[in-house]
């Protein structure tokens, strides 16, 4: 399906685009009002096609032809290519996902699908993960189309489904079935990076993602002899599983400083005037406030139990019990991590991989990185870029399979008191309107120079 045949949706026509941030707040609010909840179950995941059709229509309105691909009914992604002035240069990929994690409206101050503007923020599920960046990209591209601007090199746009559940129906599908869209692409930007951490009034560190942890979602299976609940049972699958899960949940894997994390800690230590203790790098984290949670998780491998399942009746001891473990591994640490995990849980449980995706790490150097810093400084004289590792995972894992060098750069200037890390998959997710406009302007500067 092409954008030419996509429904126009709620995108009104505009006679001109006075600035690259002119549309960004409205576009973001519209996207937030589309329920594109990814439950992880294809039977209950909704709205990805509606969001994709909205994006395709927003591009078609200004003459940008896009293609919409469904990997399964309703699981839609959108791709487009903007021709650049120098067609011989490698292309740049700009990617963002359209799906969001579930939200319980009863827990929120506003309805998570409201797209409400309140207290200088735009509220809704996906406001920072990551419909804000989708809106920035659309706002900049629409501005270019209306003003007749041609970027210096080809720009490939990808708005994907299913990032929140491993990318199988989104970015991985595109890479597997429609890789021709990424021919000649050498570099990419996406989530989560380019956001600010305020050191003082005249200095803000902007964290550029140059690495992300691997994803190993595991199921642990305990098997034992089933029987009547009133009997004595030394061989109980639920007991064996719970004991192993408790050991794993309390276990702390050793600190391993990767090049990216070491560079981040050194940059932060210089900025805040604190010396790094090589034997206790976590001491620096205490100076970072809420950011310490996100950065702290990149010092070591992690394994967090998230789900338990066993049994079918109160008086029947089941023959099987299952736990789901969300494991995140540092670059180069997967095998060592799995060996340590096995030692913690013991030899008797079976392991099943739900997802097994590698960690990524690239260098914080080159023309693209320089362009990021220059673009930020045009809007914020106190900006200084630093590399960091994301504790989660992104669609970059899929695009990296094509040899594309991936960065997280979705620029946002944040209020110093905002607990940004808590908003990811949290309640009352919101993005500052000034920061959203700032991000669109920075993205425009960056893409013109990239």
NUFI-679915 format. One line per 10 residues: number of its first residue (from 0); their letters; for each residue x, z, y of C-alpha. Coordinates in nm, 2 decimals. Layout:
NUM	a	X Z Y  ...
//
This chain:
0	xxxxxxxxxx	0.00 0.00 0.00  0.14 -0.09 0.34  0.08 0.09 0.67  -0.11 -0.21 0.79  -0.40 -0.12 0.55  -0.37 0.26 0.59  -0.65 0.45 0.77  -0.56 0.52 1.13  -0.65 0.89 1.10  -0.66 1.12 1.40
10	xxxxxxxxxx	-0.37 0.96 1.59  -0.50 0.84 1.93  -0.34 0.55 2.11  -0.11 0.62 2.40  -0.03 0.37 2.67  0.33 0.48 2.70  0.58 0.74 2.58  0.76 0.90 2.87  0.99 1.11 2.65  1.08 1.13 2.28
20	xxxxxxxxxx	0.91 1.47 2.26  0.58 1.35 2.41  0.39 1.33 2.09  0.56 1.60 1.88  0.33 1.90 1.93  0.01 1.69 1.87  0.17 1.52 1.56  0.28 1.85 1.42  -0.06 2.02 1.48  -0.23 1.72 1.31
30	xxxxxxxxxx	0.00 1.75 1.01  -0.06 2.12 0.98  -0.43 2.07 0.96  -0.39 1.85 0.65  -0.40 2.06 0.34  -0.10 1.93 0.14  -0.06 2.24 -0.08  0.17 2.20 -0.38  0.09 2.45 -0.64  0.34 2.32 -0.89
40	xxxxxxxxxx	0.05 2.20 -1.11  -0.04 1.84 -1.06  -0.40 1.93 -1.14  -0.44 2.16 -0.84  -0.19 2.01 -0.59  -0.38 1.85 -0.30  -0.35 1.65 0.01  -0.01 1.48 -0.02  -0.17 1.13 -0.01  -0.37 1.23 0.30
50	xxxxxxxxxx	-0.05 1.35 0.48  0.12 1.03 0.37  -0.16 0.81 0.50  -0.14 1.00 0.83  0.23 0.93 0.86  0.19 0.56 0.77  -0.09 0.52 1.03  0.12 0.69 1.30  0.40 0.44 1.23  0.16 0.14 1.20
60	xxxxxxxxxx	0.01 0.22 1.54  0.34 0.14 1.71  0.42 -0.16 1.48  0.65 0.01 1.23  0.57 -0.12 0.88  0.59 0.14 0.61  0.52 0.15 0.24  0.32 0.42 0.06  0.41 0.48 -0.30  0.22 0.70 -0.55
70	xxxxxxxxxx	0.41 0.85 -0.84  0.08 0.98 -0.98  -0.27 0.99 -0.84  -0.25 1.16 -0.50  0.12 1.22 -0.52  0.22 0.99 -0.23  0.54 0.93 -0.03  0.61 0.70 0.26  0.93 0.49 0.33  1.02 0.26 0.62
80	xxxxxxxxxx	1.34 0.10 0.75  1.42 0.05 1.12  1.66 -0.24 1.17  1.97 -0.14 1.37  2.18 -0.34 1.62  2.47 -0.35 1.37  2.33 -0.45 1.03  2.68 -0.44 0.88  2.71 -0.06 0.93  2.60 0.17 0.66
90	xxxxxxxxxx	2.24 0.30 0.72  2.14 0.66 0.79  1.85 0.83 0.60  1.62 1.07 0.78  1.40 1.25 0.53  1.13 1.52 0.53  0.87 1.64 0.28  0.50 1.65 0.34  0.40 1.91 0.08  0.38 2.29 0.15
100	xxxxxxxxxx	0.36 2.60 -0.06  0.03 2.78 -0.10  -0.10 3.02 0.16  -0.36 3.30 0.13  -0.57 3.29 0.45  -0.66 3.66 0.41  -0.30 3.75 0.47  -0.25 3.55 0.79  -0.33 3.63 1.16  -0.46 3.27 1.20
110	xxxxxxxxxx	-0.59 3.03 0.93  -0.29 2.86 0.77  -0.45 2.52 0.82  -0.55 2.58 1.18  -0.25 2.42 1.36  -0.34 2.67 1.63  -0.14 2.70 1.95  -0.10 3.06 2.04  0.16 3.27 2.23  0.39 2.97 2.27
120	xxxxxxxxxx	0.39 2.89 1.90  0.22 2.64 1.68  0.09 2.82 1.37  0.03 2.69 1.02  0.17 2.65 0.67  0.45 2.40 0.70  0.53 2.47 1.06  0.90 2.52 0.98  0.90 2.40 0.62  0.89 2.12 0.72
130	xxxxxxxxxx	0.61 1.94 0.91  0.79 2.03 1.23  1.07 1.79 1.14  0.83 1.53 1.02  0.66 1.54 1.36  1.00 1.53 1.54  1.09 1.21 1.35  0.76 1.05 1.41  0.76 1.13 1.78  1.11 0.99 1.83
140	xxxxxxxxxx	1.04 0.67 1.63  0.71 0.61 1.81  0.89 0.65 2.14  1.15 0.40 2.04  0.89 0.15 1.93  0.70 0.18 2.25  1.01 0.14 2.47  1.17 -0.14 2.25  1.48 0.06 2.16  1.69 -0.05 1.87
150	xxxxxxxxxx	1.92 0.21 1.71  2.29 0.14 1.66  2.24 0.11 1.28  1.96 0.09 1.03  1.75 0.41 1.00  1.57 0.46 0.67  1.27 0.70 0.69  1.14 0.89 0.39  0.84 1.13 0.40  0.81 1.27 0.05
160	xxxxxxxxxx	0.58 1.45 -0.19  0.66 1.74 -0.42  0.98 1.89 -0.27  0.83 2.23 -0.31  0.82 2.19 -0.69  1.14 2.01 -0.77  1.09 1.66 -0.62  1.00 1.49 -0.94  0.69 1.33 -0.79  0.86 1.26 -0.46
170	xxxxxxxxxx	1.22 1.20 -0.38  1.33 1.18 -0.74  1.06 0.92 -0.81  1.17 0.71 -0.51  1.53 0.73 -0.62  1.44 0.63 -0.98  1.17 0.36 -0.91  1.24 0.24 -0.55  1.61 0.28 -0.49  1.62 -0.05 -0.31
180	xxxxxxxxxx	1.50 0.13 0.01  1.83 0.32 0.01  2.07 0.03 -0.04  2.36 0.07 0.20  2.27 0.42 0.30  2.58 0.64 0.34  2.46 0.96 0.50  2.13 1.15 0.54  1.98 1.43 0.74  1.69 1.66 0.64
190	xxxxxxxxxx	1.61 2.03 0.61  1.72 2.31 0.66  1.98 2.31 0.94  2.04 2.27 1.31  1.86 2.59 1.40  2.00 2.84 1.64  2.14 3.19 1.61  2.18 3.36 1.94  2.51 3.55 1.98  2.47 3.61 2.36
200	xxxxxxxxxx	2.31 3.44 2.65  2.58 3.17 2.68  2.65 3.12 2.31  2.42 3.00 2.03  2.55 2.90 1.69  2.36 2.61 1.54  2.38 2.62 1.16  2.43 2.28 1.00  2.37 2.27 0.63  2.66 2.13 0.45
210	xxxxxxxxxx	2.59 2.29 0.11  2.30 2.41 -0.09  2.27 2.61 -0.41  2.18 2.47 -0.74  1.83 2.53 -0.90  1.80 2.65 -1.25  1.44 2.76 -1.32  1.44 2.91 -1.66  1.19 3.04 -1.90  1.30 3.32 -2.13
220	xxxxxxxxxx	1.11 3.35 -2.46  1.10 3.65 -2.68  0.97 3.61 -3.03  0.87 3.89 -3.27  0.62 3.98 -3.54  0.26 3.99 -3.42  0.03 4.27 -3.54  -0.24 4.52 -3.46  -0.21 4.72 -3.14  -0.27 5.05 -3.31
230	xxxxxxxxxx	0.03 5.03 -3.54  0.39 5.13 -3.48  0.60 4.82 -3.39  0.97 4.84 -3.33  0.98 4.46 -3.32  0.77 4.39 -3.00  0.81 4.06 -2.81  0.68 4.22 -2.49  0.91 4.51 -2.51  1.21 4.30 -2.58
240	xxxxxxxxxx	1.13 4.06 -2.30  1.06 4.33 -2.04  1.39 4.51 -2.12  1.59 4.19 -2.08  1.41 4.10 -1.76  1.46 4.44 -1.61  1.84 4.42 -1.68  1.86 4.08 -1.53  1.65 4.17 -1.22  1.88 4.46 -1.15
250	xxxxxxxxxx	2.20 4.27 -1.22  2.42 4.17 -0.93  2.65 3.87 -0.99  3.00 3.88 -0.84  3.08 3.75 -0.49  3.23 3.40 -0.49  3.33 3.26 -0.15  3.28 2.88 -0.15  3.46 2.67 0.12  3.13 2.64 0.32
260	xxxxxxxxxx	3.05 3.01 0.31  3.41 3.10 0.40  3.40 2.86 0.70  3.07 3.01 0.81  3.19 3.37 0.79  3.51 3.28 0.98  3.31 3.10 1.26  3.06 3.39 1.29  3.34 3.65 1.28  3.52 3.48 1.57
270	xxxxxxxxxx	3.19 3.44 1.77  3.09 3.81 1.74  3.44 3.95 1.73  3.43 4.11 1.39  3.72 4.08 1.14  3.63 3.95 0.79  3.73 4.19 0.51  3.81 3.96 0.22  3.72 4.25 -0.02  3.39 4.31 0.15
280	xxxxxxxxxx	3.25 3.99 0.31  2.90 4.14 0.31  3.00 4.38 0.59  2.99 4.09 0.83  2.63 4.02 0.73  2.52 4.35 0.87  2.58 4.21 1.22  2.35 3.91 1.17  2.01 4.08 1.16  1.74 3.88 0.98
290	xxxxxxxxxx	1.97 3.59 0.92  2.17 3.81 0.67  1.91 3.76 0.40  1.95 3.38 0.39  2.33 3.40 0.42  2.37 3.70 0.19  2.21 3.49 -0.09  2.49 3.24 -0.06  2.77 3.49 -0.15  2.67 3.50 -0.51
300	xxxxxxxxxx	2.46 3.35 -0.78  2.11 3.49 -0.81  1.85 3.53 -1.08  1.51 3.66 -0.98  1.22 3.71 -1.22  0.90 3.55 -1.09  0.64 3.53 -1.37  0.55 3.71 -1.69  0.31 3.59 -1.96  0.22 3.74 -2.30
310	xxxxxxxxxx	-0.07 3.81 -2.53  -0.44 3.71 -2.56  -0.62 4.04 -2.64  -0.57 4.41 -2.56  -0.53 4.52 -2.92  -0.31 4.24 -3.05  0.06 4.26 -3.03  0.17 3.90 -2.95  0.43 3.71 -3.13  0.57 3.56 -2.81
320	xxxxxxxxxx	0.63 3.67 -2.45  0.76 3.46 -2.17  0.93 3.52 -1.83  1.01 3.27 -1.56  1.34 3.33 -1.37  1.43 3.16 -1.04  1.81 3.11 -1.06  2.02 2.97 -0.78  2.38 2.89 -0.84  2.68 2.83 -0.62
330	xxxxxxxxxx	2.87 2.50 -0.63  3.09 2.49 -0.94  2.93 2.80 -1.08  2.66 2.68 -1.31  2.83 2.72 -1.65  2.99 3.06 -1.56  2.65 3.18 -1.43  2.47 3.08 -1.75  2.73 3.26 -1.96  2.69 3.57 -1.76
340	xxxxxxxxxx	2.31 3.55 -1.77  2.32 3.52 -2.15  2.55 3.83 -2.17  2.30 4.03 -1.96  1.98 3.93 -2.14  2.14 3.94 -2.49  2.15 3.68 -2.77  1.80 3.70 -2.90  1.60 3.54 -2.63  1.55 3.16 -2.62
350	xxxxxxxxxx	1.62 2.97 -2.29  1.42 2.68 -2.16  1.50 2.48 -1.85  1.21 2.40 -1.62  1.44 2.26 -1.35  1.82 2.21 -1.37  1.95 2.06 -1.05  2.31 2.08 -0.92  2.44 2.25 -0.62  2.57 2.04 -0.34
360	xxxxxxxxxx	2.86 2.08 -0.10  3.02 1.84 0.15  3.27 1.87 0.43  3.19 1.98 0.79  3.37 1.69 0.95  3.33 1.33 1.06  3.15 1.12 1.32  2.81 1.24 1.21  2.90 1.60 1.25  3.05 1.53 1.59
370	xxxxxxxxxx	2.73 1.35 1.69  2.52 1.66 1.59  2.73 1.89 1.82  2.72 1.65 2.11  2.34 1.60 2.08  2.28 1.98 2.08  2.51 2.04 2.38  2.31 1.78 2.58  2.01 2.01 2.56  2.19 2.35 2.53
380	xxxxxxxxxx	2.53 2.40 2.70  2.58 2.71 2.49  2.55 2.53 2.16  2.82 2.56 1.90  2.78 2.40 1.55  2.89 2.59 1.23  2.85 2.49 0.87  2.65 2.70 0.63  2.50 2.69 0.28  2.13 2.70 0.21
390	xxxxxxxxxx	2.02 2.95 -0.05  1.74 2.72 -0.16  1.72 2.35 -0.25  1.60 2.04 -0.09  1.53 1.67 -0.15  1.90 1.61 -0.07  1.97 1.68 -0.44  1.78 1.36 -0.53  1.93 1.14 -0.26  2.28 1.27 -0.34
400	xxxxxxxxxx	2.24 1.10 -0.68  2.28 0.77 -0.50  2.61 0.88 -0.35  2.46 0.97 -0.01  2.64 1.24 0.19  2.36 1.48 0.28  2.33 1.73 0.57  2.06 1.97 0.68  1.99 1.89 1.05  1.64 1.96 1.18
410	xxxxxxxxxx	1.73 2.10 1.52  1.54 2.40 1.66  1.63 2.63 1.94  1.48 2.97 1.84  1.39 3.28 2.03  1.66 3.54 1.97  1.41 3.79 1.83  1.23 3.56 1.59  1.28 3.64 1.22  1.32 3.28 1.12
420	xxxxxxxxxx	1.42 3.34 0.76  1.10 3.54 0.69  0.88 3.24 0.79  0.99 3.03 0.50  0.71 3.06 0.24  0.60 3.37 0.43  0.28 3.47 0.62  0.22 3.36 0.98  0.46 3.07 0.96  0.49 2.92 1.31
430	xxxxxxxxxx	0.73 2.72 1.52  0.80 2.78 1.89  0.66 2.49 2.09  0.96 2.48 2.32  1.18 2.47 2.02  0.98 2.19 1.87  1.01 1.98 2.19  1.38 2.07 2.20  1.43 1.95 1.85  1.27 1.61 1.92
440	xxxxxxxxxx	1.49 1.55 2.22  1.81 1.65 2.03  1.71 1.43 1.74  1.67 1.14 1.98  2.01 1.20 2.13  2.16 1.23 1.78  2.01 0.92 1.63  2.11 0.71 1.93  2.47 0.81 1.87  2.48 0.85 1.49
//
